[in-house]
């Protein structure tokens, strides 16, 4: 490849892609970056959502921490707190776009249609017909493209069954009955927002109990609390601090230990603010799995069974068209 060919192509323009580009720019590494800026946040997450991460853990990182969420909110007179004030989805989206304008003006609002391996690099194809070579490709495409749908429900038509990432505007569900499946933040937030929008909601989760973060008490943290639960890009706690600040050390740990640490860290849970939106607001079927579903007389019939009692009688839930939203099957 000639020296004029950019060494790196970055695919994705969300927080990770923008952050990587900002670091490359600082290091003088030539690159091209492609994607719709903050697309997952702007078009695939429900309006009115609040981020589970605290303000201090919601920064898009640049090399010198020049443009933090705190600074952005100060410039726009938006209420901000390191803890205690949830970050609104629209605030974080606007912050990402402002970060793009300030830190990554090179972003090309184009989509990558394909990447081919070459003997000395990669051939990158764009949706406008352009193709070019790059020595390396960084994929920062996020999770929107990886919907996880249970195989035993995948046969249902889209008008009756869909993934939560397909629903940004929830107004179309008013007057309907919607089954939300999952026990993590996406399911809890979505169910709560649907209920607030006047939707008849029923939450189904494999978890026997729902978990929520602890609400900050608003008091200054003591020195011991700061040592025991230090802040990090992943949130408070020594373990999160280790994962965020020493990724290379973590990488060299034995694989079984890494997998066990990941399994026991964090896990599905809702933000402290979502607890009041969910508990006591609508029916919950906890500790149940979806065994099967079918369409009868324009209604979706969902059959549930206790998670660890396959021989137990089914429980049936009926929802109206368009009925069920599949939300993160990690709950």
Secondary structure as a PSIPRED ss2 file (coil, helix, strand):
# PSIPRED VFORMAT (PSIPRED V4.0)

   1 X C   1.000  0.000  0.000
   2 X C   1.000  0.000  0.000
   3 X C   1.000  0.000  0.000
   4 X C   1.000  0.000  0.000
   5 X C   1.000  0.000  0.000
   6 X C   1.000  0.000  0.000
   7 X C   1.000  0.000  0.000
   8 X E   0.000  0.000  1.000
   9 X E   0.000  0.000  1.000
  10 X E   0.000  0.000  1.000
  11 X E   0.000  0.000  1.000
  12 X C   1.000  0.000  0.000
  13 X C   1.000  0.000  0.000
  14 X C   1.000  0.000  0.000
  15 X H   0.000  1.000  0.000
  16 X H   0.000  1.000  0.000
  17 X H   0.000  1.000  0.000
  18 X H   0.000  1.000  0.000
  19 X H   0.000  1.000  0.000
  20 X H   0.000  1.000  0.000
  21 X H   0.000  1.000  0.000
  22 X H   0.000  1.000  0.000
  23 X H   0.000  1.000  0.000
  24 X H   0.000  1.000  0.000
  25 X H   0.000  1.000  0.000
  26 X H   0.000  1.000  0.000
  27 X H   0.000  1.000  0.000
  28 X C   1.000  0.000  0.000
  29 X C   1.000  0.000  0.000
  30 X C   1.000  0.000  0.000
  31 X E   0.000  0.000  1.000
  32 X E   0.000  0.000  1.000
  33 X E   0.000  0.000  1.000
  34 X E   0.000  0.000  1.000
  35 X C   1.000  0.000  0.000
  36 X C   1.000  0.000  0.000
  37 X C   1.000  0.000  0.000
  38 X C   1.000  0.000  0.000
  39 X H   0.000  1.000  0.000
  40 X H   0.000  1.000  0.000
  41 X H   0.000  1.000  0.000
  42 X H   0.000  1.000  0.000
  43 X H   0.000  1.000  0.000
  44 X C   1.000  0.000  0.000
  45 X C   1.000  0.000  0.000
  46 X C   1.000  0.000  0.000
  47 X C   1.000  0.000  0.000
  48 X C   1.000  0.000  0.000
  49 X C   1.000  0.000  0.000
  50 X E   0.000  0.000  1.000
  51 X C   1.000  0.000  0.000
  52 X C   1.000  0.000  0.000
  53 X C   1.000  0.000  0.000
  54 X C   1.000  0.000  0.000
  55 X H   0.000  1.000  0.000
  56 X H   0.000  1.000  0.000
  57 X H   0.000  1.000  0.000
  58 X C   1.000  0.000  0.000
  59 X C   1.000  0.000  0.000
  60 X C   1.000  0.000  0.000
  61 X C   1.000  0.000  0.000
  62 X C   1.000  0.000  0.000
  63 X C   1.000  0.000  0.000
  64 X C   1.000  0.000  0.000
  65 X C   1.000  0.000  0.000
  66 X C   1.000  0.000  0.000
  67 X C   1.000  0.000  0.000
  68 X C   1.000  0.000  0.000
  69 X H   0.000  1.000  0.000
  70 X H   0.000  1.000  0.000
  71 X H   0.000  1.000  0.000
  72 X H   0.000  1.000  0.000
  73 X H   0.000  1.000  0.000
  74 X H   0.000  1.000  0.000
  75 X H   0.000  1.000  0.000
  76 X H   0.000  1.000  0.000
  77 X C   1.000  0.000  0.000
  78 X C   1.000  0.000  0.000
  79 X C   1.000  0.000  0.000
  80 X C   1.000  0.000  0.000
  81 X C   1.000  0.000  0.000
  82 X C   1.000  0.000  0.000
  83 X C   1.000  0.000  0.000
  84 X C   1.000  0.000  0.000
  85 X C   1.000  0.000  0.000
  86 X C   1.000  0.000  0.000
  87 X C   1.000  0.000  0.000
  88 X E   0.000  0.000  1.000
  89 X H   0.000  1.000  0.000
  90 X H   0.000  1.000  0.000
  91 X H   0.000  1.000  0.000
  92 X H   0.000  1.000  0.000
  93 X H   0.000  1.000  0.000
  94 X H   0.000  1.000  0.000
  95 X H   0.000  1.000  0.000
  96 X H   0.000  1.000  0.000
  97 X H   0.000  1.000  0.000
  98 X H   0.000  1.000  0.000
  99 X H   0.000  1.000  0.000
 100 X H   0.000  1.000  0.000
 101 X H   0.000  1.000  0.000
 102 X H   0.000  1.000  0.000
 103 X H   0.000  1.000  0.000
 104 X C   1.000  0.000  0.000
 105 X C   1.000  0.000  0.000
 106 X C   1.000  0.000  0.000
 107 X C   1.000  0.000  0.000
 108 X E   0.000  0.000  1.000
 109 X C   1.000  0.000  0.000
 110 X C   1.000  0.000  0.000
 111 X C   1.000  0.000  0.000
 112 X E   0.000  0.000  1.000
 113 X E   0.000  0.000  1.000
 114 X E   0.000  0.000  1.000
 115 X E   0.000  0.000  1.000
 116 X E   0.000  0.000  1.000
 117 X E   0.000  0.000  1.000
 118 X E   0.000  0.000  1.000
 119 X C   1.000  0.000  0.000
 120 X C   1.000  0.000  0.000
 121 X E   0.000  0.000  1.000
 122 X E   0.000  0.000  1.000
 123 X E   0.000  0.000  1.000
 124 X E   0.000  0.000  1.000
 125 X E   0.000  0.000  1.000
 126 X E   0.000  0.000  1.000
 127 X C   1.000  0.000  0.000
 128 X C   1.000  0.000  0.000
 129 X C   1.000  0.000  0.000
 130 X C   1.000  0.000  0.000
 131 X E   0.000  0.000  1.000
 132 X E   0.000  0.000  1.000
 133 X E   0.000  0.000  1.000
 134 X E   0.000  0.000  1.000
 135 X C   1.000  0.000  0.000
 136 X E   0.000  0.000  1.000
 137 X E   0.000  0.000  1.000
 138 X E   0.000  0.000  1.000
 139 X E   0.000  0.000  1.000
 140 X C   1.000  0.000  0.000
 141 X C   1.000  0.000  0.000
 142 X C   1.000  0.000  0.000
 143 X C   1.000  0.000  0.000
 144 X C   1.000  0.000  0.000
 145 X C   1.000  0.000  0.000
 146 X C   1.000  0.000  0.000
 147 X C   1.000  0.000  0.000
 148 X C   1.000  0.000  0.000
 149 X C   1.000  0.000  0.000
 150 X C   1.000  0.000  0.000
 151 X H   0.000  1.000  0.000
 152 X H   0.000  1.000  0.000
 153 X H   0.000  1.000  0.000
 154 X C   1.000  0.000  0.000
 155 X C   1.000  0.000  0.000
 156 X C   1.000  0.000  0.000
 157 X C   1.000  0.000  0.000
 158 X C   1.000  0.000  0.000
 159 X C   1.000  0.000  0.000
 160 X C   1.000  0.000  0.000
 161 X E   0.000  0.000  1.000
 162 X E   0.000  0.000  1.000
 163 X E   0.000  0.000  1.000
 164 X H   0.000  1.000  0.000
 165 X H   0.000  1.000  0.000
 166 X H   0.000  1.000  0.000
 167 X C   1.000  0.000  0.000
 168 X C   1.000  0.000  0.000
 169 X C   1.000  0.000  0.000
 170 X C   1.000  0.000  0.000
 171 X H   0.000  1.000  0.000
 172 X H   0.000  1.000  0.000
 173 X H   0.000  1.000  0.000
 174 X C   1.000  0.000  0.000
 175 X C   1.000  0.000  0.000
 176 X C   1.000  0.000  0.000
 177 X E   0.000  0.000  1.000
 178 X E   0.000  0.000  1.000
 179 X E   0.000  0.000  1.000
 180 X E   0.000  0.000  1.000
 181 X E   0.000  0.000  1.000
 182 X C   1.000  0.000  0.000
 183 X C   1.000  0.000  0.000
 184 X C   1.000  0.000  0.000
 185 X H   0.000  1.000  0.000
 186 X H   0.000  1.000  0.000
 187 X H   0.000  1.000  0.000
 188 X H   0.000  1.000  0.000
 189 X H   0.000  1.000  0.000
 190 X H   0.000  1.000  0.000
 191 X H   0.000  1.000  0.000
 192 X H   0.000  1.000  0.000
 193 X H   0.000  1.000  0.000
 194 X H   0.000  1.000  0.000
 195 X H   0.000  1.000  0.000
 196 X H   0.000  1.000  0.000
 197 X C   1.000  0.000  0.000
 198 X C   1.000  0.000  0.000
 199 X C   1.000  0.000  0.000
 200 X E   0.000  0.000  1.000
 201 X E   0.000  0.000  1.000
 202 X E   0.000  0.000  1.000
 203 X E   0.000  0.000  1.000
 204 X E   0.000  0.000  1.000
 205 X E   0.000  0.000  1.000
 206 X C   1.000  0.000  0.000
 207 X C   1.000  0.000  0.000
 208 X C   1.000  0.000  0.000
 209 X C   1.000  0.000  0.000
 210 X C   1.000  0.000  0.000
 211 X C   1.000  0.000  0.000
 212 X E   0.000  0.000  1.000
 213 X C   1.000  0.000  0.000
 214 X C   1.000  0.000  0.000
 215 X C   1.000  0.000  0.000
 216 X C   1.000  0.000  0.000
 217 X C   1.000  0.000  0.000
 218 X C   1.000  0.000  0.000
 219 X C   1.000  0.000  0.000
 220 X C   1.000  0.000  0.000
 221 X C   1.000  0.000  0.000
 222 X C   1.000  0.000  0.000
 223 X H   0.000  1.000  0.000
 224 X H   0.000  1.000  0.000
 225 X H   0.000  1.000  0.000
 226 X H   0.000  1.000  0.000
 227 X H   0.000  1.000  0.000
 228 X H   0.000  1.000  0.000
 229 X C   1.000  0.000  0.000
 230 X C   1.000  0.000  0.000
 231 X C   1.000  0.000  0.000
 232 X C   1.000  0.000  0.000
 233 X C   1.000  0.000  0.000
 234 X C   1.000  0.000  0.000
 235 X C   1.000  0.000  0.000
 236 X C   1.000  0.000  0.000
 237 X C   1.000  0.000  0.000
 238 X H   0.000  1.000  0.000
 239 X H   0.000  1.000  0.000
 240 X H   0.000  1.000  0.000
 241 X H   0.000  1.000  0.000
 242 X H   0.000  1.000  0.000
 243 X H   0.000  1.000  0.000
 244 X H   0.000  1.000  0.000
 245 X H   0.000  1.000  0.000
 246 X C   1.000  0.000  0.000
 247 X H   0.000  1.000  0.000
 248 X H   0.000  1.000  0.000
 249 X H   0.000  1.000  0.000
 250 X H   0.000  1.000  0.000
 251 X H   0.000  1.000  0.000
 252 X C   1.000  0.000  0.000
 253 X C   1.000  0.000  0.000
 254 X C   1.000  0.000  0.000
 255 X H   0.000  1.000  0.000
 256 X H   0.000  1.000  0.000
 257 X H   0.000  1.000  0.000
 258 X H   0.000  1.000  0.000
 259 X H   0.000  1.000  0.000
 260 X H   0.000  1.000  0.000
 261 X H   0.000  1.000  0.000
 262 X H   0.000  1.000  0.000
 263 X H   0.000  1.000  0.000
 264 X H   0.000  1.000  0.000
 265 X C   1.000  0.000  0.000
 266 X C   1.000  0.000  0.000
 267 X C   1.000  0.000  0.000
 268 X C   1.000  0.000  0.000
 269 X C   1.000  0.000  0.000
 270 X E   0.000  0.000  1.000
 271 X C   1.000  0.000  0.000
 272 X H   0.000  1.000  0.000
 273 X H   0.000  1.000  0.000
 274 X H   0.000  1.000  0.000
 275 X H   0.000  1.000  0.000
 276 X H   0.000  1.000  0.000
 277 X H   0.000  1.000  0.000
 278 X H   0.000  1.000  0.000
 279 X C   1.000  0.000  0.000
 280 X C   1.000  0.000  0.000
 281 X C   1.000  0.000  0.000
 282 X C   1.000  0.000  0.000
 283 X E   0.000  0.000  1.000
 284 X E   0.000  0.000  1.000
 285 X E   0.000  0.000  1.000
 286 X E   0.000  0.000  1.000
 287 X C   1.000  0.000  0.000
 288 X E   0.000  0.000  1.000
 289 X E   0.000  0.000  1.000
 290 X E   0.000  0.000  1.000
 291 X E   0.000  0.000  1.000
 292 X E   0.000  0.000  1.000
 293 X E   0.000  0.000  1.000
 294 X E   0.000  0.000  1.000
 295 X E   0.000  0.000  1.000
 296 X E   0.000  0.000  1.000
 297 X C   1.000  0.000  0.000
 298 X C   1.000  0.000  0.000
 299 X E   0.000  0.000  1.000
 300 X E   0.000  0.000  1.000
 301 X E   0.000  0.000  1.000
 302 X E   0.000  0.000  1.000
 303 X E   0.000  0.000  1.000
 304 X E   0.000  0.000  1.000
 305 X E   0.000  0.000  1.000
 306 X E   0.000  0.000  1.000
 307 X C   1.000  0.000  0.000
 308 X C   1.000  0.000  0.000
 309 X C   1.000  0.000  0.000
 310 X C   1.000  0.000  0.000
 311 X C   1.000  0.000  0.000
 312 X C   1.000  0.000  0.000
 313 X C   1.000  0.000  0.000
 314 X C   1.000  0.000  0.000
 315 X E   0.000  0.000  1.000
 316 X E   0.000  0.000  1.000
 317 X E   0.000  0.000  1.000
 318 X E   0.000  0.000  1.000
 319 X E   0.000  0.000  1.000
 320 X E   0.000  0.000  1.000
 321 X C   1.000  0.000  0.000
 322 X C   1.000  0.000  0.000
 323 X C   1.000  0.000  0.000
 324 X E   0.000  0.000  1.000
 325 X E   0.000  0.000  1.000
 326 X E   0.000  0.000  1.000
 327 X C   1.000  0.000  0.000
 328 X C   1.000  0.000  0.000
 329 X C   1.000  0.000  0.000
 330 X C   1.000  0.000  0.000
 331 X C   1.000  0.000  0.000
